[in-house]
Structure formats: C-alpha cells, structure tokens
Amino acid sequence: MIKELLEKEQPVVYHALENAVREQRISSAWLFTGPYGTPKFEAAQLLAESIFCENGGNKLACETCNTCRRVREGLYSDLIVLDGRDNTISKDMVDSLQERFSKTALEKNGQRVYIIRNCENATVAAQNSMLKFLEEPGKGITAILLTDNVNRILPTIISRCTVLPFLPSGVDKYRELAVNKGFSEDEAVLAAHLAR
C-alpha cells in the first residue's frame, strides 16, 4: 500500500499529506520535488485517492474501495495525468486540460484533479499556460505537479504551490532501480553511488 511506502520512505511528506487531509486544508496546487526514484507519483496518487475516496472523510484514502482502485488504474474520469517523462508537455496539452476542466465534473463527488509528471519538461509557453490555470483554478480543482528538477520550473509557478520536498532515496533503492533497468550488479552498485 502506498501509505506504508510513504510513511517508511518519506515520513515528512506522509505526515504533511495526512495533516492536510485530516484538517481538510488541501491546497489547490501542490509541487512535489525530489530526485528521480523518489515516490512522488505514488504520493500524488495517494493524494488524488484521498480527495476522491468513498471511505475518506478526514483521513488518507482507504486504498481499497472501488474509487481508489479506479484512480490507481487511471480509470477515474475526473483525474487527468499529463506525462512529461518521455515527451515535452506542450501549451496545447495544458490548454486542452484547462478546457476539459472548465466543464462540470463527471463523477458524483464534484472534485477534479490533474497530475503533471516531470512538469519541468514543459515548454515555456506551456508553463505560462499552467501558471494562468494555477492562478485561477476553479472550484474543486486540485493540481499536483511533480518534478525531478525544481530549478527548471518558473519561480511564479513555485510560488503558487504548496511545495513538498522528497528526500533522496538510499543507495539500496537506487541499486534496485538500476538492476530493474537491466544493469549488472556491479554496474548497479556504481550507478547507485553516483546517483546518491
């Protein structure tokens, strides 16, 4: 479960999200920053699940209800994920997102969430369009931006977000990632120490 992973690997982030949900003070814009390999996307999923969860209320998502499952599997209609890991995020993509969220929510809880992975890979025009959306988000809309390199994000975007920094993972985590990417054990150990 994501809650246990976050509580173990990123306790500060876990408690910040837990407090925000418990106190019903979920910001309209979040920026999760930290090096590659940290569970930023998993934390974004948990936050989205917590916003939509059938059994939620004043606690983090149950992670077991039908709504949480749909969020995790990318089947929840009021959750949009833009992914900048492999392709540049264009202004058209951000404008399309804004257009879709200008309409009424499709699900019964009325909330809408968008997650932008590797938002640092957005063009300057796309970041300016994001900024406009962050300044005037609309009722019931939550933005979760994820970045491996906060220095490539416009300062005005950062200033509009609740920033949660993720601590670098341990050497063992990076070694495991390298092995999963096809590195030999020796190469993985070297890569893990370089990454750390």
N, C-alpha and C positions, 0 to 999 in steps of 0.2 A: 504494500500500500504506500501511496505517495507520502502520506502524513508521517509514517515511521521513517522513511528515507530522509525527508527534510529535517525531522526532529534530530536525527542522528548526524547528518552531514552538514546541515545549515541551521543550527538552533536559533540564531538571531532572526533569520528570515522566517522560520517557522513561528516563533512567538510573535513577530510583528504581524503576520497574517492572521494568526489566531486572535490577537487582540483587536485587530481591525474588524474582523467578522463578529466577535463577541460584543463589541461596543457599537456595532452597526455603523462604523465610520469607514466604509470602503471608499477610497478615493476614486475619482472619475478617471484618473490617469496614473499608471504605475510604470516605473522603469526598473527592470531587473538587470543589473550589471554584474559582470564577473567573467573570469576566463573561460575559454572553451572547456567543456567537460563538466561544468557545474550544472546542477539540476534546475536551471532557470525555466525551461519549458515545462518540466514536471510541476514546478511551483505555480506557473501560470495556469496549468490545467487544474490544479487544486483550487486556486482562487476562483476560476470560472465555475468549477463544480460547486463551490461554496455559495456562489451567487445564485445558481440555478437549483440547487439540491432540494428535492421534495421533503427530506427529513432535516433540512438545515436549521434555520432559525438563527440562534446566536452562537453557533458553533461551526467549526470547519465541516466540509462536506462529509457525508457518510461513506462515500466512495462505492456504495453497493446498490443504491436504488437505480431504477431504470434511467432516470435523468443523468445521473453521474456516469453511468455506462455509456450513454449516448454522447455525452461531452467528450469522454476519453476516446471514443471511436470516431469522433469527427462527424457525428450524425445529428447533432443538435442544431436546428435551423437558425437560432439567434446567436450562434458563435461562428465567427469567421476567423480563419488563420491565414495570414499572408506570410509566406516563407521566403526570406532573403538569403537562405544558405547557399543555394545554387544559382539563383538568378537575381539580377538587380530589381529592386522594387521601384516601379515607375509611378509617375504622377497619375497616369490613367488608372492604375490599380488602386491607389488611395482615393481618387475621385469616385471610382466605382463603389468602393467600400462606403464612402460618405453617402452616395446616392441610395444604396441599399438600406442604410441605417436611417435615412430620412423618412422612411416608411414605418408603419406601425409594426411592432414586434409580432412574430408569428406564434410564439409559444405563449402559454397562458400566464406565466409569471411576469411578462412585460419587460424583462431586463434583456439587454443585448451586450455582448462582449466581443471585442476583437483583440486578437493577439498578433503582433508583428514580430516574427523571429528574425534575428540578425538585422534589426532596423538600421544599423549603420551602413547596410548595403543598399540604402535608398538613395536615389538621386537627390540633388539639392532641391529641385522642383518638387519632388515627392515629399521631402522633409518639410518644405514650406507649406505644402498642402496638408500634411499631418498636423503641423502647428496650428493652422486655422481650425482644424477639426478638434484639436485639444482645447483651444480657447473657447469654442462654442460647442461642447459635446452633445448637448441634447439630453433630455430626461431619460434616465435608465440606461445610459450607455457607459460602459467601462472600457478603457484602453489599457492593454498590457503590452508594453514594448520590451523586447529582450535584446541585449547587445553584449558582444564579447569585447567591444572596444568603445567605451563611452566617449572617448576623445573625438570620434568621428560623428557624433550627434550634435546638432545645433544646440548651443547653450540655451536658447529660448525654449526648446523642447524640454530640456532637462529641468528648467525652472518651473515648468507647468506640471511636473510629475512628482509623485512620491517615489523616491529612489531607494531601492533595496540592494545593497552590495552583497554579492555572494563571495565567500572566501574561496581561495584556490583549493582544489581537491588535493588529497595526499598523493604521494608518489605511487602508491599501490593502485589507486584509481586510474591514474594516467597510464600505468603499465598495462592494466586490464583493457583500457580503451585501445592502446596500441596493438595488443595481441588480437583484439577483436577486429582490427583493421587489417590484419594479415602480417604484422611484423613478427620476426622471430623473437624468441625470449630475450636474447642478448640485445637486439635492436630495440625491443620494447623497454627494457630497463634503461638504456641510454636515452631514448626518447622521453621517457617519464621524468628522468632527472633534468633534462633540458627544458621540458615543459614546465616543471615545477619551479 
